[in-house]
Amino acid sequence: MMNRLLSSLLVSCVVAAFAAPADAQVFRYPEDARPTSLLPFFAEDMSSVRMVELIFDSLVIINKRGDLEGSLATSWKTDPDNMGIRFVLREGVKWHDGKPFSAEDVVFTVQAAQNPKTVFNAKSKFGFIRDVSAEGQFGVHFTFNRPINEPERRFLFKVLPKHAFKSTRISRKDRFGRKPVGTGPYKVQKFGARSVSLEVNPDYWAPARIGEVLMQHTPDKSAQVSLLQYSGKQAGVQAVIFLPPKNVPIFENSDQVVLEPYHTVSWWYMAFNHKSRGLEDPVVRDAIALAINREELLEAHLGRGDILGGPFTESSPFYNFEVDPREQDIARANKMLDDAGYKKKGSVRRKGRTKLQFTFVMDKELASNQALLLGIEAQLKKIGVRVKAQYVDHARYREQVFNRNKFDLTLNVWSFEEVEDVYPLFHSKGVMNFINYSNKEVDELLDTAKSTRDYKKYKEYMKQLHAVLNRDLPYYFLWSLDVYSGLSRQLKGTFIQPYYYFTSFEEWELSP
């Protein structure tokens, strides 16, 4: 009774927070987690990525048909030897503070990204550029390290304003992350502790049709679903990015909400810290993997999806279908640990000073993961492995896990753009290798693949990598999900861009 009352109060509070004047054209949507930074280099969680898409522009975008289309660039031409490309930029573009956009901003963005003292996870996306130079006010030329086919598809990165920074060394803590200045269809009105509001940019070359956007931090999924049920009213929301599978049937025959597939290149993983005592042993990692019934956990807590055997989704050209995903085998897991000298003392296995008891650090804003962790914990008990859950808030989680590496196990999701670039994750020098993983065979495969000019060979190297990582288990690769968004029928002209979501948002309309 008390739980139902608290849930009702929570929904009432969130509904009140979303309420808007009757005549306001406001698009409202909830996010599980707060944006960590609106500075594009450091927009590393999906709530930040989606909002950055509304505030900033890239040289080109991928349109509804999957074709490349100009944004800050109006045309481009690849050099005859495929060693460079020249862009002609859109004239008359203004930054949100009224300053004019020019080629110098594009040059600055690349130089800042390549500055060794500007440290961010997606830095490798700029590694193919050897040089960049402005050609007048509205021309820019890039030179590459090697010949590249269809190089224009690599220019989806967001452009920063040169005048907003003192140097090309940009810090993660720069105040620009909360007070950004872009050229996009919306500009920041307010960046609060629980919400971010945007207002339309009247100077945009194709002004958006919805006047305001309000993102409200709403980690409780049941509250998000309730708000979507109010979608036709002023207090509701007009979209929920990811509907929990158990709630999808609620809207299958709804007069107010339409279900849209949200195609993402993303996969779930359970990460092992390879510096943790016990987890550096491949036998222990293998036994943990064999103890887990992924199908059961997926169906019980998340819904439908594909069980994975490696670091790529099944739709990826790099997925190796010859590698069979592990299946739960408790007897085999126990025998492996017995043979390796890990003996049960009470309910937990030990080997010398090594005790198979681990801290499992979780982002508490990902509420659905708490039930998932309980399921994993119960399965691991069957092989004498104990985990102690530690739930921390979103900002502390990112600092503790990704920056300080203070964890034994964790559960999370990687989301990629068009291509699953796993070099930063698994190379011993990778900028996103937060698990302290090192394998010479993996390094050699990644280095060789990175240097090859033959795409067919690159695919083969990635499939070999899939097999090696399946065997070595830097992570336990879990699944990719079938994802649906819920959109209000008030919305017209909608198109959900894979990964980015809001690329075509200026074309969306909101009927009364």
Secondary structure, DSSP 8 states (H G I E B T S, - for coil): -HHHHHHHHHHHHHHHHH---TT--EEEEEESS--S--SGGG--SHHHHHHHHHH--BSEEE-TTS-EEESSEEEEEE-TTSSEEEEEE-TT-B-TTS-B--HHHHHHHHHHHH-TTS--TTGGGGTTEEEEEE-SSSEEEEEESS--SSGGGG--SB---GGG-SSS---TT-GGGTS---SSSEEEEEE-SSEEEEEE-TTSSS--SSSEEEEEE---HHHHHHHHHTTTSTTS-SEESS--GGGGGGGTT-SSEEEEE---EEEEEEEE-TTSTTTTSHHHHHHHHHH--HHHHHHHHT-SEEE-SSSS-TTSTT--TTS------HHHHHHHHHHTT-EEETTEEEETTEE-EEEEEEETT-THHHHHHHHHHHHHHTTT-EEEEEEE-HHHHIIIIIIS---SEEEEEEEESSS---HHHHSTT-TT-TT----HHHHHHHHHHHH---HHHHHHHHHHHHHHHHHH-SEEE-EEE--EEEEETTEES---BTTTB-TTGGG-EE--
